[in-house]
Amino acid sequence: MVFFKLSKTVITLLSILHCWPTTTTAAVSDPLPDIGTTAGGVLSINQELALGDFYQRQMRARAPIINDPLLSQYIDQLGNKLVLNAHSVLTPFHFYLINNDRINAFAFFGGNVVLHSSLLWHTENESELASVIAHEIAHVTQRHLARAMEETKSTAPLTWVGMLGSVLLTMANPQAGMAALNSTIAGNQQGIISFTQLNEQEADRLGIQILQRSGFDPQAMANFLRKLADQARYADAPLEILQTHPLPESRVSDVRNRADQMPAGSVNSSQEYWFAKVRILAMYSQKNNLRDDLFTRLNKSTGEQQLAAKYGQAIMFFQTKNYGNSRHILEPLLAQQSDNIWFLDLITDIDLAENKNAQAIARLQQAMSRKQIHTQNTDDKNNEKVLQLNLANAYIKGGQLVAAGKLLYSYTFAYPDDLNGWDLLTEAMAKQGKRDEELAARAESLALRGNLPQAIEVLSNASTQAKLGSLNQARYDTRIDQLRALNRRFRQYTSF
């Protein structure tokens, strides 16, 4: 896909979203103006949240989101650690991984940050990965998209919104999004927005502050930019992210100068970073040469990196259904770290693959009992979320469908935006022959993927299947009204 052949309008819009890296001018001396508190005239925070919800649902339906509970948990934890050290946070934040080998990251309305999976293997350490996320968080807190909209008051906001949605979809999934993008720009060749170069400088400045306050190496931002510039210089073809955004030396120099003024210090990457890195390469990438090179390099190291290499090798054996070798590697690791959620996830997958369902259930129940003793610890709470999904899946595989349903109703109540919970609940109810509850769970999955008309139709069917006058029927009818209202609100975004 060649973005630079599109209209000037789209090129400008892409420059807001494709923010690693972008064009900038020479460094501006501190302090840069903090102009992130404007933009309320055109778009309120509530409107941003509504738009973010709409785009989230479209992305779930049409982009290759990685719904891996372990990887999602890692990205959420890393992202929220950075958010805690950001200023002017006006919305909740949501972090997504897209399965894409092209280096990219972008943010959009409502605190939504999207990372391409390639960032996990192209970054050398956790601080580099955190630097990309911190930059995107700064774009959100400074409301750069809303401010760009405000600067074009003469343009109908919904027309602008329609084009933005197409561009977002194209960035998340080029094959799915290009047709929508071409359709949207057909009647909108004039400039929709203008965007100042100060926005990028502002995101760099605030992002590196977030990075440093969060305990990461501030030099990592400049290091990663330098890496992108070097890759572009020697690559046979232009990097996608640089096709519309050449990386000048001035931006790297500016970020390096800022980092040099901050306290220096060595920052080690977390064990979770290394586990996430090898899991992405082993399970979601076709880059076999990168995977093999990484595993060889980590194996020659010591401590956490070597442990990650062993974990990655166990995944590779599992992927090829060589469960014996996978178990042989993993069991000694689990003996040393019995509560390691990455090891528990894989060993119980091996159990289930070998039809040792009772063993998997027992492992997970014991782990859940240990975690519940430490529920005040945030990491334990997050790990418990992963354990719940694993245990629900094991219950289903083991035929303990009542226990699965009870657990999954609790889970989907606590985490209503997690597709994994609704999909498992659909399966559990189907296997119990509870048709109305199966349909109701399926409707929630459809709604989360943006297909509200079909979700309403399926839920209406669930209502007719439920006992007349029952609590379930009343619940379904209430939810139908809610989804209809949401569909009416979203209709204004889809008409442009």
LUMVEXTOR-188007 format. One record per residue (C-alpha): residue number from 1; x, y, z; residue in one letter. Coordinates in Angstrom, 3 decimals, padded with zeros to 6 digits. Each point is the difference from the previous one (the first is absolute). Layout:
BEGIN
> k,px,py,pz,r
> NUM,X,Y,Z,A .
...
This chain:
BEGIN
> k,px,py,pz,r
> 1,000.000,000.000,000.000,M .
> 2,001.417,003.397,-000.976,V .
> 3,-001.461,002.750,002.109,F .
> 4,001.792,002.842,-001.784,F .
> 5,-002.133,-000.518,-003.133,K .
> 6,-003.143,000.952,001.888,L .
> 7,-001.467,003.448,000.249,S .
> 8,001.636,002.775,001.987,K .
> 9,-002.921,-000.220,002.399,T .
> 10,000.737,-003.602,000.878,V .
> 11,003.748,000.570,000.165,I .
> 12,-000.576,002.727,002.564,T .
> 13,-002.367,-002.173,002.003,L .
> 14,002.458,-002.890,-000.056,L .
> 15,002.689,002.304,001.359,S .
> 16,-002.015,000.386,003.196,I .
> 17,-000.381,-003.720,000.505,L .
> 18,003.236,-001.424,-001.398,H .
> 19,002.043,001.658,002.670,C .
> 20,003.073,-002.264,000.087,W .
> 21,001.699,001.851,-001.622,P .
> 22,-001.183,003.143,-001.765,T .
> 23,001.258,003.170,-001.590,T .
> 24,001.085,002.762,002.320,T .
> 25,001.996,003.181,-000.066,T .
> 26,003.095,000.849,001.970,A .
> 27,-000.140,-000.365,003.754,A .
> 28,-001.997,002.603,001.858,V .
> 29,001.445,001.224,003.280,S .
> 30,-001.851,-000.899,003.204,D .
> 31,-002.531,000.582,001.246,P .
> 32,-002.351,-000.914,-002.830,L .
> 33,-003.525,001.282,000.514,P .
> 34,-002.363,-002.441,001.681,D .
> 35,-002.950,000.394,-002.329,I .
> 36,-001.741,-003.235,000.825,G .
> 37,-002.818,001.503,002.018,T .
> 38,-001.865,001.449,-002.967,T .
> 39,-002.219,-001.799,-002.532,A .
> 40,-003.126,000.085,002.127,G .
> 41,-001.822,002.283,-002.407,G .
> 42,-000.534,-002.627,-002.703,V .
> 43,000.296,-003.300,001.857,L .
> 44,-000.735,-000.616,003.659,S .
> 45,001.673,-002.760,002.014,I .
> 46,-003.271,-001.964,-000.046,N .
> 47,-000.112,000.300,-003.792,Q .
> 48,003.597,-001.199,-000.218,E .
> 49,-000.912,-003.019,002.122,L .
> 50,-002.980,-000.754,-002.245,A .
> 51,002.158,000.224,-003.126,L .
> 52,002.645,-002.165,001.623,G .
> 53,-002.623,-002.625,000.808,D .
> 54,-001.223,000.042,-003.606,F .
> 55,003.507,-000.359,-001.463,Y .
> 56,000.885,-002.748,002.517,Q .
> 57,-002.896,-002.112,-001.208,R .
> 58,000.870,000.512,-003.652,Q .
> 59,003.595,-000.946,000.662,M .
> 60,-000.959,-003.177,001.868,R .
> 61,-002.046,-001.090,-003.008,A .
> 62,002.463,000.778,-002.767,R .
> 63,003.539,000.155,001.400,A .
> 64,002.198,-002.941,001.086,P .
> 65,-000.078,000.794,003.714,I .
> 66,001.936,-002.464,002.149,I .
> 67,-002.473,-001.071,002.690,N .
> 68,002.614,-001.930,001.947,D .
> 69,-000.771,000.479,003.723,P .
> 70,003.675,-000.086,001.022,L .
> 71,001.185,002.461,-002.640,L .
> 72,-002.995,002.266,000.564,S .
> 73,000.725,000.007,003.723,Q .
> 74,003.654,000.885,-000.564,Y .
> 75,-000.764,002.886,-002.344,I .
> 76,-002.728,001.271,002.356,D .
> 77,002.349,-000.085,002.987,Q .
> 78,002.800,001.761,-001.846,L .
> 79,-002.334,002.591,-001.498,G .
> 80,-001.765,000.771,003.262,N .
> 81,003.310,000.318,001.841,K .
> 82,000.828,002.794,-002.433,L .
> 83,-003.471,001.554,000.250,V .
> 84,000.420,000.285,003.779,L .
> 85,002.943,002.329,-000.672,N .
> 86,-001.735,002.110,-002.665,A .
> 87,-001.682,003.340,000.606,H .
> 88,-003.362,001.224,-001.307,S .
> 89,-001.473,-003.502,-000.187,V .
> 90,-003.704,000.555,-000.747,L .
> 91,-001.050,-003.438,-001.270,T .
> 92,000.633,-003.640,000.853,P .
> 93,002.649,-001.628,-002.180,F .
> 94,-000.287,-003.196,-002.052,H .
> 95,002.952,-001.723,-001.652,F .
> 96,-000.203,-002.382,-002.964,Y .
> 97,002.449,-002.245,-001.845,L .
> 98,-000.487,-000.398,-003.751,I .
> 99,001.611,-003.005,-001.672,N .
> 100,002.039,001.836,-002.608,N .
> 101,003.656,-000.380,-001.003,D .
> 102,000.303,003.678,-000.965,R .
> 103,001.315,002.395,002.625,I .
> 104,-002.793,002.320,001.095,N .
> 105,-001.974,001.429,002.892,A .
> 106,-002.858,002.499,000.146,F .
> 107,-002.559,001.460,002.373,A .
> 108,-003.563,001.177,-000.445,F .
> 109,-002.925,001.510,001.892,F .
> 110,-000.928,-001.237,003.452,G .
> 111,003.452,-001.014,001.227,G .
> 112,000.515,-002.818,-002.512,N .
> 113,003.579,-000.947,-000.865,V .
> 114,000.785,-002.622,-002.648,V .
> 115,003.369,-001.725,-000.348,L .
> 116,001.116,-002.226,-002.824,H .
> 117,001.453,-003.289,001.243,S .
> 118,003.243,000.689,-001.868,S .
> 119,000.907,002.552,002.658,L .
> 120,000.593,-002.813,002.472,L .
> 121,002.783,-001.521,-002.070,W .
> 122,001.419,003.196,-001.530,H .
> 123,000.553,001.582,003.410,T .
> 124,003.189,-001.046,001.766,E .
> 125,-001.346,000.545,003.504,N .
> 126,-003.107,000.951,001.934,E .
> 127,000.935,003.660,000.194,S .
> 128,-000.085,000.269,-003.805,E .
> 129,-003.446,-001.578,-000.116,L .
> 130,-001.157,002.280,002.829,A .
> 131,001.320,003.038,-001.890,S .
> 132,-002.357,-000.704,-002.910,V .
> 133,-002.971,-000.426,002.336,I .
> 134,000.895,003.135,001.982,A .
> 135,000.083,002.024,-003.205,H .
> 136,-003.463,-001.259,-000.947,E .
> 137,-001.340,000.716,003.487,I .
> 138,001.199,003.587,-000.378,A .
> 139,-001.931,000.328,-003.268,H .
> 140,-003.141,-001.071,001.858,V .
> 141,000.447,002.175,003.091,T .
> 142,000.722,003.019,-002.186,Q .
> 143,-003.153,-000.742,-002.047,R .
> 144,001.813,000.454,-003.284,H .
> 145,-002.772,-001.509,-002.119,L .
> 146,-002.696,002.114,001.644,A .
> 147,002.127,003.112,-000.372,R .
> 148,000.517,-000.755,-003.695,A .
> 149,-003.766,-000.233,-000.390,M .
> 150,-000.492,003.279,001.834,E .
> 151,002.385,001.751,-002.370,E .
> 152,-002.375,-000.797,-002.894,T .
> 153,-003.236,001.385,001.379,K .
> 154,-001.258,000.617,-003.510,S .
> 155,000.037,-003.744,-000.721,T .
> 156,-002.886,-002.216,001.097,A .
> 157,001.341,-002.021,002.951,P .
> 158,-001.726,-003.201,-001.081,L .
> 159,001.604,000.161,-003.442,T .
> 160,003.351,000.277,001.748,W .
> 161,-000.937,-002.883,002.269,V .
> 162,-000.917,-002.205,-002.955,G .
> 163,003.365,000.525,-001.642,M .
> 164,001.848,-000.581,003.262,L .
> 165,-001.773,-003.322,000.467,G .
> 166,001.097,-001.161,-003.446,S .
> 167,003.592,001.041,000.600,V .
> 168,000.077,-001.771,003.375,L .
> 169,-001.304,-003.186,-001.561,L .
> 170,002.551,000.219,-002.801,T .
> 171,002.823,000.402,002.489,M .
> 172,-001.184,-002.909,002.143,A .
> 173,-000.697,-002.306,-002.942,N .
> 174,001.072,001.332,-003.421,P .
> 175,-001.830,-002.657,-002.030,Q .
> 176,-003.309,000.566,001.773,A .
> 177,000.301,003.742,000.165,G .
> 178,001.153,001.164,-003.422,M .
> 179,-003.404,-000.368,-001.659,A .
> 180,-001.618,001.983,002.793,A .
> 181,002.690,002.646,-000.236,L .
> 182,-000.353,000.415,-003.764,N .
> 183,-003.783,000.246,000.364,S .
> 184,000.231,002.603,002.730,T .
> 185,002.450,002.305,-001.744,I .
> 186,-001.843,-000.090,-003.315,A .
> 187,-002.118,003.024,000.815,G .
> 188,002.375,001.665,002.439,N .
> 189,003.076,001.078,-001.902,Q .
> 190,000.246,003.334,001.802,Q .
> 191,002.019,000.309,003.197,G .
> 192,-001.935,-001.341,002.978,I .
> 193,002.500,000.900,002.670,I .
> 194,003.243,001.809,000.556,S .
> 195,002.526,-001.230,002.502,F .
> 196,002.938,001.901,001.432,T .
> 197,003.480,-001.441,000.378,Q .
> 198,-000.066,001.171,003.613,L .
> 199,-002.359,-002.883,000.746,N .
> 200,002.709,-002.564,-000.716,E .
> 201,002.550,001.955,002.004,Q .
> 202,-002.477,000.255,002.838,E .
> 203,-000.604,-003.775,-000.044,A .
> 204,003.767,-000.599,000.042,D .
> 205,000.543,002.435,002.853,R .
> 206,-002.827,-001.280,002.170,L .
> 207,000.576,-003.610,-000.969,G .
> 208,003.616,000.007,001.118,I .
> 209,-001.070,001.559,003.312,Q .
> 210,-002.585,-002.762,000.485,I .
> 211,002.680,-002.550,-000.839,L .
> 212,002.468,001.363,002.541,Q .
> 213,-002.576,000.428,002.777,R .
> 214,-001.088,-003.614,-000.531,S .
> 215,003.490,-001.304,000.709,G .
> 216,001.090,-000.738,-003.568,F .
> 217,003.121,001.117,-001.822,D .
> 218,-000.691,003.369,-001.706,P .
> 219,002.781,-000.705,-002.510,Q .
> 220,-002.149,-002.806,-001.398,A .
> 221,-002.208,002.373,-001.990,M .
> 222,002.935,001.411,-001.942,A .
> 223,001.526,-003.470,-000.360,N .
> 224,-003.158,-001.350,-001.609,F .
> 225,-000.307,002.971,-002.351,L .
> 226,003.627,-000.485,-001.011,R .
> 227,-000.702,-003.678,-000.686,K .
> 228,-002.915,000.913,-002.287,L .
> 229,002.151,002.483,-001.881,A .
> 230,002.765,-002.576,-000.471,D .
> 231,-002.444,-002.663,-001.178,Q .
> 232,-001.443,002.413,-002.543,A .
> 233,003.452,000.907,-001.264,R .
> 234,001.011,-003.584,-000.787,Y .
> 235,-003.355,-001.587,-000.797,A .
> 236,-000.719,-001.266,-003.515,D .
> 237,-003.446,001.598,000.153,A .
> 238,-001.251,002.925,002.103,P .
> 239,-001.413,-000.852,003.386,L .
> 240,-003.766,000.433,-000.077,E .
> 241,000.071,002.405,002.905,I .
> 242,002.516,002.214,-001.821,L .
> 243,-001.809,000.165,-003.346,Q .
> 244,-001.907,003.078,001.060,T .
> 245,002.207,001.001,002.916,H .
> 246,003.699,000.397,-000.721,P .
> 247,002.121,000.075,003.136,L .
> 248,002.320,003.014,000.092,P .
> 249,003.084,000.156,002.190,E .
> 250,-001.501,003.000,001.792,S .
> 251,-002.594,-002.102,001.771,R .
> 252,002.490,-002.615,001.170,V .
> 253,002.344,002.744,001.183,S .
> 254,-002.760,001.826,001.835,D .
> 255,-001.107,-003.139,001.857,V .
> 256,003.636,-000.909,000.766,R .
> 257,000.638,003.465,001.430,N .
> 258,-003.015,-000.300,002.278,R .
> 259,001.087,-003.445,001.200,A .
> 260,003.523,001.266,000.713,D .
> 261,-001.450,002.512,002.436,Q .
> 262,-001.705,-002.738,002.022,M .
> 263,001.618,-002.219,002.658,P .
> 264,001.931,-002.868,-001.554,A .
> 265,-000.250,-003.550,001.209,G .
> 266,-000.240,-003.608,-001.103,S .
> 267,-003.545,-001.347,-000.188,V .
> 268,-000.570,-003.745,-000.322,N .
> 269,-002.889,-001.347,-002.040,S .
> 270,-002.594,-001.968,001.934,S .
> 271,-000.298,-003.765,-000.253,Q .
> 272,-003.461,000.544,-001.491,E .
> 273,001.521,001.992,-002.880,Y .
> 274,002.205,-002.928,-000.992,W .
> 275,-002.857,-002.485,000.345,F .
> 276,-002.275,002.200,-002.146,A .
> 277,002.734,000.412,-002.598,K .
> 278,000.562,-003.734,-000.472,V .
> 279,-003.730,-000.789,000.165,R .
> 280,-000.747,002.440,-002.835,I .
> 281,002.728,-001.483,-002.188,L .
> 282,-000.848,-003.606,000.824,A .
> 283,-003.781,000.210,-000.332,M .
> 284,-000.937,002.950,-002.217,Y .
> 285,002.805,000.658,-002.463,S .
> 286,001.317,-001.611,-003.165,Q .
> 287,003.413,001.585,000.570,K .
> 288,001.770,-003.303,000.627,N .
> 289,003.471,001.475,-000.514,N .
> 290,-000.629,002.715,002.590,L .
> 291,-001.399,-002.552,002.436,R .
> 292,002.944,-002.372,-000.367,D .
> 293,002.523,002.820,000.295,D .
> 294,-001.718,001.327,003.116,L .
> 295,-000.192,-003.393,001.696,F .
> 296,003.676,-000.654,-000.743,T .
> 297,001.016,003.371,001.395,R .
> 298,-002.134,-000.356,003.133,L .
> 299,001.263,-003.526,000.615,N .
> 300,003.574,001.318,000.066,K .
> 301,-001.009,002.520,002.638,S .
> 302,-000.808,-000.651,003.644,T .
> 303,-002.840,000.501,002.460,G .
> 304,-003.284,001.372,-001.296,E .
> 305,000.971,-000.034,-003.669,Q .
> 306,001.075,-003.626,000.099,Q .
> 307,-003.201,-000.887,001.844,L .
> 308,-001.995,001.705,-002.763,A .
> 309,001.877,-002.016,-002.632,A .
> 310,-000.966,-003.256,001.732,K .
> 311,-003.601,001.163,000.226,Y .
> 312,000.051,000.855,-003.712,G .
> 313,001.397,-003.409,-000.895,Q .
> 314,-002.760,-001.664,002.029,A .
> 315,-002.564,002.030,-001.980,I .
> 316,001.561,-001.092,-003.292,M .
> 317,-000.217,-003.671,000.977,F .
> 318,-003.628,000.541,001.018,F .
> 319,-000.766,001.696,-003.317,Q .
> 320,001.277,-003.068,-001.874,T .
> 321,-001.988,-002.313,002.318,K .
> 322,003.177,-001.391,001.527,N .
> 323,-001.588,000.112,003.437,Y .
> 324,002.530,-002.309,001.683,G .
> 325,002.987,002.241,-000.761,N .
> 326,-001.993,003.092,000.892,S .
> 327,-000.919,-001.492,003.367,R .
> 328,003.601,-001.158,000.548,H .
> 329,001.241,003.588,-000.302,I .
> 330,-002.838,001.604,001.909,L .
> 331,-000.455,-002.192,003.083,E .
> 332,003.408,000.825,001.563,P .
> 333,-000.733,003.710,-000.547,L .
> 334,-003.397,-000.356,001.643,L .
> 335,001.566,-001.843,002.941,A .
> 336,002.123,003.077,000.662,Q .
> 337,-002.792,002.541,-000.629,Q .
> 338,-003.288,-001.722,000.790,S .
> 339,-002.051,003.211,-000.303,D .
> 340,001.538,001.215,-003.262,N .
> 341,-003.074,000.788,-002.083,I .
> 342,001.851,-000.469,-003.320,W .
> 343,001.080,-003.515,001.006,F .
> 344,-003.418,-000.893,001.428,L .
> 345,-001.726,001.085,-003.188,D .
> 346,002.214,-002.194,-002.185,L .
> 347,000.132,-003.073,002.249,I .
> 348,-003.790,-000.111,000.249,T .
> 349,-000.262,000.376,-003.780,D .
> 350,002.241,-003.062,-000.237,I .
> 351,-002.209,-001.818,002.527,D .
> 352,-003.115,000.750,-002.026,L .
> 353,001.656,-000.952,-003.287,A .
> 354,000.841,-003.388,001.537,E .
> 355,-003.551,-000.384,001.366,N .
> 356,001.217,000.359,003.571,K .
> 357,-002.907,002.313,000.765,N .
> 358,-000.266,-000.802,003.702,A .
> 359,003.702,000.745,000.448,Q .
> 360,-000.367,003.377,-001.693,A .
> 361,-003.026,000.873,002.129,I .
> 362,001.796,-000.992,003.213,A .
> 363,003.062,002.110,-000.874,R .
> 364,-002.121,003.049,-000.747,L .
> 365,-002.223,-000.368,003.057,Q .
> 366,003.055,-000.219,002.239,Q .
> 367,001.533,003.047,-001.666,A .
> 368,-003.260,001.915,000.403,M .
> 369,-000.091,-000.855,003.710,S .
> 370,003.546,001.291,000.466,R .
> 371,-000.718,003.216,-001.922,K .
> 372,-003.115,000.777,002.018,Q .
> 373,002.132,000.211,003.133,I .
> 374,001.793,002.970,-001.561,H .
> 375,-002.892,001.848,-001.640,T .
> 376,001.240,003.414,001.147,Q .
> 377,002.947,-000.354,-002.369,N .
> 378,-000.767,001.452,-003.454,T .
> 379,002.132,-002.568,-001.837,D .
> 380,-001.792,-002.834,001.793,D .
> 381,-003.377,001.462,-000.984,K .
> 382,001.095,000.179,-003.631,N .
> 383,001.402,-003.524,000.107,N .
> 384,-003.273,-001.191,001.494,E .
> 385,-001.786,001.352,-003.087,K .
> 386,002.152,-002.207,-002.236,V .
> 387,-000.460,-002.965,002.326,L .
> 388,-003.786,000.412,-000.115,Q .
> 389,-000.030,-000.242,-003.793,L .
> 390,002.304,-003.002,000.067,N .
> 391,-002.092,-001.722,002.658,L .
> 392,-003.255,000.689,-001.864,A .
> 393,001.498,-001.503,-003.145,N .
> 394,001.226,-003.030,001.970,A .
> 395,-003.455,-000.445,001.547,Y .
> 396,-001.532,-000.050,-003.483,I .
> 397,002.564,-002.478,-001.323,K .
> 398,-000.520,-002.153,003.103,G .
> 399,-003.782,000.017,-000.295,G .
> 400,-000.555,002.011,003.183,Q .
> 401,-002.407,002.319,-001.791,L .
> 402,-001.942,001.283,003.019,V .
> 403,003.243,001.091,001.667,A .
> 404,001.124,001.595,-003.275,A .
> 405,-003.246,001.941,-000.343,G .
> 406,000.119,001.265,003.582,K .
> 407,003.585,001.170,-000.390,L .
> 408,-000.614,001.614,-003.378,L .
> 409,-003.093,001.901,001.104,Y .
> 410,002.101,001.490,002.776,S .
> 411,002.842,000.715,-002.419,Y .
> 412,-002.110,001.700,-002.671,T .
> 413,-001.659,002.140,002.664,F .
> 414,003.431,001.177,001.198,A .
> 415,001.525,000.313,-003.501,Y .
> 416,-002.872,000.666,-002.454,P .
> 417,002.342,001.207,-002.768,D .
> 418,002.049,-003.206,-000.176,D .
> 419,-000.967,-002.090,-003.006,L .
> 420,001.679,-003.071,001.477,N .
> 421,-002.541,-000.184,002.830,G .
> 422,-003.042,000.317,-002.262,W .
> 423,001.312,-002.522,-002.523,D .
> 424,000.657,-002.560,002.734,L .
> 425,-003.406,000.676,001.544,L .
> 426,-001.639,-000.569,-003.391,T .
> 427,001.741,-003.366,-000.247,E .
> 428,-000.888,-001.001,003.576,A .
> 429,-003.676,000.839,-000.418,M .
> 430,-000.192,-001.752,-003.384,A .
> 431,001.391,-003.200,001.487,K .
> 432,-002.581,000.182,002.798,Q .
> 433,-002.801,000.446,-002.511,G .
> 434,-000.991,003.368,001.498,K .
> 435,-000.917,001.567,-003.317,R .
> 436,-001.169,003.389,001.241,D .
> 437,003.128,000.523,002.105,E .
> 438,002.210,-001.147,-002.873,E .
> 439,-001.636,002.556,-002.304,L .
> 440,000.254,002.766,002.588,A .
> 441,003.739,-000.584,000.438,A .
> 442,000.485,-000.116,-003.777,R .
> 443,-001.844,003.312,-000.316,A .
> 444,002.493,001.647,002.353,E .
> 445,002.887,-001.258,-002.152,S .
> 446,-001.688,001.423,-003.095,L .
> 447,-000.579,003.340,001.728,A .
> 448,003.640,000.241,001.072,L .
> 449,000.970,-000.580,-003.628,R .
> 450,-002.214,002.866,-001.147,G .
> 451,-002.780,-002.080,-001.589,N .
> 452,-002.822,001.535,002.006,L .
> 453,-002.900,-000.827,-002.376,P .
> 454,000.874,-003.686,000.035,Q .
> 455,000.583,000.099,003.782,A .
> 456,-003.509,001.432,000.453,I .
> 457,-001.456,-002.678,-002.286,E .
> 458,001.770,-002.831,001.866,V .
> 459,-001.004,001.410,003.384,L .
> 460,-003.607,000.320,-001.159,S .
> 461,000.129,-003.674,-000.899,N .
> 462,001.354,-000.728,003.490,A .
> 463,-002.952,001.866,001.502,S .
> 464,-002.495,-002.158,-001.904,T .
> 465,001.870,-003.137,001.124,Q .
> 466,-000.096,000.999,003.686,A .
> 467,-002.891,-000.896,002.266,K .
> 468,-002.798,002.555,-000.274,L .
> 469,000.203,002.528,002.822,G .
> 470,003.297,-001.392,001.309,S .
> 471,002.855,002.065,001.372,L .
> 472,002.124,-001.014,-002.998,N .
> 473,-002.617,001.289,-002.442,Q .
> 474,-000.233,003.312,001.851,A .
> 475,003.791,000.277,-000.019,R .
> 476,000.197,-000.675,-003.746,Y .
> 477,-002.725,002.544,-000.791,D .
> 478,001.760,002.674,002.041,T .
> 479,003.274,-000.732,-001.780,R .
> 480,-001.744,000.194,-003.393,I .
> 481,-001.148,003.540,000.852,D .
> 482,003.563,000.933,000.970,Q .
> 483,001.468,-001.367,-003.223,L .
> 484,-002.627,001.765,-002.091,R .
> 485,000.880,003.294,001.644,A .
> 486,003.697,-000.666,-000.624,L .
> 487,-000.726,-000.871,-003.631,N .
> 488,-001.870,003.292,-000.492,R .
> 489,002.930,001.904,001.441,R .
> 490,002.524,-001.817,-002.187,F .
> 491,-002.078,000.410,-003.150,R .
> 492,001.121,003.618,-000.332,Q .
> 493,003.615,-001.165,-000.275,Y .
> 494,-000.685,-002.608,-002.662,T .
> 495,-001.974,002.265,-002.338,S .
> 496,003.092,001.857,-001.172,F .
